[in-house]
Amino acid sequence: MKTIKIGLLGLGNIGTGTYKTLEMNKVQITEATGLNLEISKILERDTTRERDITVVPQQFTQDPDEIFRDPEIDIVIELLGGIEPATTFMLEAMKNKKSVVTANKAAVAANFEKLAETAKANQVEFRYEASVGGGIPIINALTTVLQANQFVEIQGILNGTTNYILTQMTDFGLNYEDVLKKAQELGFAEADPTADVEGIDVANKLSILIAILFRSYVAPGQIPTQGISNITPEDIAEAKAENSKIKLIACARMEEGQLTYSVKPTKLSSDHPLAAVSNEFNAVYVTGNAVGELMFYGKGAGPLPTGSAVMGDVLEIAKKITSR
Amino acid sequence: MKTIKIGLLGLGNIGTGTYKTLEMNKVQITEATGLNLEISKILERDTTRERDITVVPQQFTQDPDEIFRDPEIDIVIELLGGIEPATTFMLEAMKNKKSVVTANKAAVAANFEKLAETAKANQVEFRYEASVGGGIPIINALTTVLQANQFVEIQGILNGTTNYILTQMTDFGLNYEDVLKKAQELGFAEADPTADVEGIDVANKLSILIAILFRSYVAPGQIPTQGISNITPEDIAEAKAENSKIKLIACARMEEGQLTYSVKPTKLSSDHPLAAVSNEFNAVYVTGNAVGELMFYGKGAGPLPTGSAVMGDVLEIAKKITSR
């Protein structure tokens, strides 16, 4: 049995979910792959918080270099969130010949090309399945099974908070402010919900999808972006009367060589598969010139769904390393 | 630019769709991967049929050994359909150190272990994404991104013909025989529809999914299988009255170490995501202990969707070969 050692940057909610995914499925993972994955070092300030996982004090470090310079560590998982210091840490890990896995859409979208090029230059892997759609396996599908297609269009519901708010407004005729307050109480929305409700989080994810689908980098700030904070019960009622639903849709389309893209509240006919995607669920609807229309649906956030995607990436890298 | 030569067994509808997928997207595939894929030899009796693709007579052969013994061919695509001679040909290709890609659910389900073991023993790849769900990237998702999960359950609508018939019976109150006749006229059902309407095709696909999800081989004939030929307009009306829809569901579930499975017409509440999957579309609904519920939706058959999945597999193998 081969052991692969992993350094983890950040043991917050997502870091804990990732750790837990490995902990609860370790026996099965080892049976299926013959690999023993071990998170040997964790960069995290808060070493005392109750997390319902088994971590010993010796795993914690306050110095990222202890991870980057550890010759036994092959893979670094970055789950700090935010653009910096996450980006600098990922680049540093790559320069030290560590493969990198991240769930950090802000950092990947802001520095897509630099991260991809640095990984290539250092002959390491860089994977970010969890950065778009959480547990939904969209990025790997686009880059493997679907790679023989020319893509025509992608439409996505890529943010659970806004989809929850719009679903509750639609189903119960409530207004935006009341639902937002309820979502915050339930933990579905953050205290400062700006990045979610103004579409910034979705623009980050669309930037990443455009880079993969159309091999073209568009910075999130260049994507025309409109959030849902101005949606009124009247807008919702008007859509209902037309047998439609309002969803916050990220869209990118290639038509006659012209790429267009936007993030905005969009009326979808109730027949559209995306119209049935409710509450905190996410979905991606993609059209390829050979495969036709496909939809991927699942939990776009949360510690365990995100941990599932992160550990899937880690295992793909581990299999490559051990097959060399 | 590296050239990878491919041998193709069968140039019927699916073979033609696969050939066409490569032909129409060749420039983009080469740009994205740096690979030049070339279908250099084709085993096919009918060399004169009009196919709307560019094939020269020199590509055709009537002797499979011309493909198996060609040292320039790295990958064999098997699209003959049926268990034999397809299985024998795939094993022969593997023994000659060719990787194999197939869309043939009957052959894969009947000989799953033998094919997997022979590929392993000969250190070649064996991929069969197109055998379940046509263009839907389910198999690769289960074996890569989702591999850190323990799977709890899978439910699938895995046959377009039966889903078309049930949808038409539901939407228009028609009876089984009339819809089957219409489906046959439209080309959605075969002249002898037995394999589709009696659930045999679905049992093949479920056998493959069980092998991947639960690492356990169950022969298609061992799966309790019931088709849709006895479904009456009264059954459909009864389901409607309960706000449900009847779908032909393939299901496998692991509960307390016990694996259960079946193929049968099943009442689904109209809220269930699978209830919205209409006509010729397929979908797979899978639950993992980390990722939660996921659904994959798309075209489960047809020359181009199937060709998309076949060429995706071919490209994954080609990338591995050239990275050695």
Interface residues (C-beta under 8 A of the other chain):
Chain A: T21 L22 M24 N25 Q28 I29 E31 A32 T33 E129 G135 I136 P137 N140 A141 T144 V145 L146 Q147 A148 N149 Q150 R215 P273 A276 G288 N289 A290 V291 G292 E293 L294 M295 F296 Y297 G298 K299 G302 L304 P305 G307 S308 A309 M311 G312 D313 V314 L315 E316
Chain B: T21 L22 M24 N25 Q28 I29 E31 A32 T33 E129 G135 I136 P137 N140 A141 T144 V145 L146 Q147 A148 N149 Q150 R215 P273 A276 G288 N289 A290 V291 G292 E293 L294 M295 F296 Y297 G298 K299 G302 L304 P305 G307 S308 A309 M311 G312 D313 V314 L315 E316
